[in-house]
Amino acid sequence: MKNLVFVCVLAILFSCQRTLERPEVLQAGFFTSNSKTMESTFYNFKMKDLDGKEIDFNQFKGKKVLIVNVASKCGYTPQYAALQELNEKFGDKVQILGFPANNFGGQEPGSNEEIKSFCSENYGVTFPVFEKISVKGFDKHPLYRWLSDEKMNGWNNQEPTWNFCKYLLDENGELLKFYPSSVTPLDEEILAAIGA
């Protein structure tokens, strides 16, 4: 009996080690707070847009940034129009970044190509929209880990509660505010915060 228990324990440990060695697990920073696997500042991030082009977040230094988890089949999807209007009117004051995610009600089921077509054809989106990621759960992207972990961003533990939640960062890449889905991109609170 002891031998059987010993073999079972060894099998479990081996399985855990194999899981932790998987590149996607290490890249996402699962099960670890090692700074080598987590980004320490917003400007350390580099992510691919819907065309597969890598975007270095360093280019957003000196400008406020509004980060939004977006979806194509949500009741809040018309906020794309408000985001585009914000971009057109106040793009000199704030950089909008859209992150498609399928975490809430399966409301972003499309491929990156389908998302790009949807944004362009329905809302004429010109602000950067990135490849689809996960914004909560065990496979949460490192950017959203940074946004929702006070040990990393300095104060906030709030992760998205639904599609079209918003995070506002200042000109130095510091997280300023979290807005729930119900706060529209053209809300007076957001406009005041970006100095519009």
C-alpha positions as CSV (number, residue, x, y, z in Angstrom):
1,M,0.0,0.0,0.0
2,K,2.8,2.4,0.9
3,N,4.5,1.7,-2.5
4,L,1.2,2.6,-4.3
5,V,0.9,5.9,-2.4
6,F,4.5,6.7,-3.1
7,V,4.1,6.0,-6.8
8,C,0.9,8.2,-6.9
9,V,2.7,11.1,-5.2
10,L,5.6,10.8,-7.6
11,A,3.2,10.8,-10.6
12,I,1.4,14.0,-9.3
13,L,4.7,15.8,-8.7
14,F,6.0,14.8,-12.2
15,S,2.7,16.1,-13.7
16,C,3.0,19.4,-11.9
17,Q,6.6,19.8,-13.0
18,R,5.7,19.2,-16.7
19,T,2.8,21.7,-16.4
20,L,5.1,24.4,-15.0
21,E,7.6,23.8,-17.7
22,R,5.1,24.4,-20.5
23,P,6.0,27.7,-22.4
24,E,2.5,29.0,-22.3
25,V,2.4,28.6,-18.6
26,L,5.7,30.3,-18.0
27,Q,4.8,33.1,-20.5
28,A,1.5,33.9,-18.7
29,G,3.3,33.9,-15.3
30,F,1.1,31.2,-13.8
31,F,1.8,30.0,-10.3
32,T,4.7,32.5,-9.8
33,S,5.4,36.1,-8.9
34,N,8.8,36.0,-10.4
35,S,9.5,39.4,-11.9
36,K,11.2,37.7,-14.9
37,T,7.8,36.3,-16.0
38,M,5.7,39.4,-15.1
39,E,6.0,42.8,-16.6
40,S,7.0,45.4,-14.0
41,T,5.6,48.5,-15.7
42,F,3.0,49.2,-18.4
43,Y,5.8,50.3,-20.8
44,N,7.5,46.9,-20.6
45,F,4.6,45.3,-22.6
46,K,4.8,44.4,-26.3
47,M,1.7,42.9,-27.8
48,K,0.4,42.0,-31.3
49,D,-2.4,43.9,-33.0
50,L,-5.1,42.2,-35.1
51,D,-2.7,42.3,-38.1
52,G,-0.1,40.4,-36.1
53,K,2.1,43.5,-35.9
54,E,4.0,43.9,-32.6
55,I,3.2,47.1,-30.7
56,D,5.8,48.3,-28.2
57,F,3.9,50.1,-25.4
58,N,6.9,52.4,-24.9
59,Q,5.5,54.5,-27.7
60,F,2.6,55.6,-25.4
61,K,4.8,57.4,-23.0
62,G,3.7,61.0,-22.4
63,K,0.1,60.3,-23.2
64,K,-2.9,59.1,-21.1
65,V,-4.0,55.6,-22.1
66,L,-7.5,54.1,-21.9
67,I,-7.5,50.3,-22.0
68,V,-10.8,48.5,-22.8
69,N,-11.7,44.9,-23.0
70,V,-14.0,44.7,-26.1
71,A,-16.5,42.2,-27.6
72,S,-18.5,42.1,-30.8
73,K,-21.7,40.5,-29.5
74,C,-22.4,42.4,-26.3
75,G,-25.1,44.8,-25.2
76,Y,-22.2,47.3,-24.6
77,T,-20.8,46.7,-28.1
78,P,-22.2,50.1,-29.4
79,Q,-19.5,51.7,-27.1
80,Y,-17.2,51.0,-30.0
81,A,-18.8,54.1,-31.6
82,A,-18.1,56.2,-28.5
83,L,-14.5,55.0,-28.3
84,Q,-14.0,55.9,-31.9
85,E,-15.5,59.4,-31.3
86,L,-13.3,59.8,-28.3
87,N,-10.3,58.8,-30.4
88,E,-11.3,61.3,-33.2
89,K,-12.0,64.2,-30.8
90,F,-9.3,63.7,-28.2
91,G,-6.7,61.4,-29.7
92,D,-4.1,64.1,-28.9
93,K,-4.9,63.6,-25.1
94,V,-5.6,59.9,-24.8
95,Q,-4.5,56.7,-26.6
96,I,-7.3,54.1,-26.7
97,L,-6.3,50.4,-26.8
98,G,-8.9,47.7,-27.4
99,F,-8.4,44.1,-26.2
100,P,-11.0,41.6,-27.6
101,A,-11.8,38.9,-25.0
102,N,-14.3,36.0,-25.0
103,N,-14.5,35.8,-21.1
104,F,-18.0,37.1,-20.7
105,G,-20.9,35.1,-22.1
106,G,-18.9,34.0,-25.1
107,Q,-19.6,37.4,-26.7
108,E,-16.3,37.5,-28.7
109,P,-16.2,34.2,-30.5
110,G,-14.6,35.4,-33.7
111,S,-11.1,35.1,-35.0
112,N,-8.8,38.1,-35.1
113,E,-9.6,38.6,-38.8
114,E,-13.3,38.5,-38.1
115,I,-12.9,41.0,-35.2
116,K,-10.9,43.3,-37.5
117,S,-13.6,43.2,-40.2
118,F,-16.4,43.8,-37.6
119,C,-14.6,46.8,-36.1
120,S,-13.8,48.4,-39.4
121,E,-17.2,47.7,-41.2
122,N,-19.5,48.6,-38.3
123,Y,-17.6,51.3,-36.4
124,G,-14.8,52.5,-38.6
125,V,-12.3,51.9,-35.7
126,T,-8.9,53.5,-36.2
127,F,-7.5,53.1,-32.7
128,P,-5.3,50.0,-32.0
129,V,-7.2,46.7,-31.4
130,F,-5.1,43.8,-30.3
131,E,-5.2,40.0,-30.8
132,K,-7.8,38.3,-28.7
133,I,-6.7,37.5,-25.2
134,S,-8.1,36.4,-21.8
135,V,-8.7,39.2,-19.3
136,K,-9.6,37.0,-16.3
137,G,-9.3,33.5,-14.9
138,F,-6.3,31.1,-14.8
139,D,-5.2,32.1,-18.3
140,K,-5.4,35.9,-17.8
141,H,-3.0,37.7,-20.0
142,P,0.0,39.3,-18.1
143,L,-1.3,42.8,-19.1
144,Y,-4.5,42.2,-17.2
145,R,-2.6,40.6,-14.4
146,W,-0.7,43.8,-14.1
147,L,-3.9,45.9,-14.3
148,S,-5.7,43.9,-11.6
149,D,-2.9,43.2,-9.1
150,E,-2.1,45.9,-6.6
151,K,1.3,44.4,-6.0
152,M,2.1,45.2,-9.6
153,N,0.1,48.4,-10.4
154,G,0.3,50.0,-7.0
155,W,-3.3,50.0,-5.8
156,N,-5.9,48.2,-7.9
157,N,-7.2,44.6,-7.5
158,Q,-10.3,45.1,-9.7
159,E,-10.4,42.9,-12.7
160,P,-13.0,43.3,-15.5
161,T,-16.5,42.4,-14.4
162,W,-17.9,42.3,-18.0
163,N,-17.0,43.5,-21.5
164,F,-16.1,47.2,-22.0
165,C,-14.5,47.8,-18.6
166,K,-12.0,50.5,-18.7
167,Y,-8.6,51.3,-17.1
168,L,-7.1,54.8,-17.4
169,L,-3.4,55.3,-17.1
170,D,-1.6,58.6,-16.8
171,E,1.2,60.0,-18.9
172,N,3.8,58.1,-16.9
173,G,2.1,54.7,-17.2
174,E,0.6,54.8,-13.7
175,L,-2.8,53.3,-13.3
176,L,-5.3,56.1,-12.3
177,K,-8.8,54.7,-12.4
178,F,-11.0,51.7,-13.2
179,Y,-14.4,52.2,-14.8
180,P,-17.1,49.5,-15.1
181,S,-18.8,48.7,-18.4
182,S,-21.7,51.1,-17.6
183,V,-19.4,54.1,-17.7
184,T,-19.4,55.2,-21.4
185,P,-16.2,56.4,-23.1
186,L,-17.7,59.9,-23.4
187,D,-18.8,60.1,-19.8
188,E,-18.0,63.4,-18.1
189,E,-15.8,61.6,-15.5
190,I,-13.6,60.2,-18.3
191,L,-13.5,63.4,-20.2
192,A,-12.5,65.3,-17.1
193,A,-9.8,62.8,-16.3
194,I,-8.2,63.0,-19.7
195,G,-8.4,66.9,-19.7
196,A,-10.9,67.1,-22.5
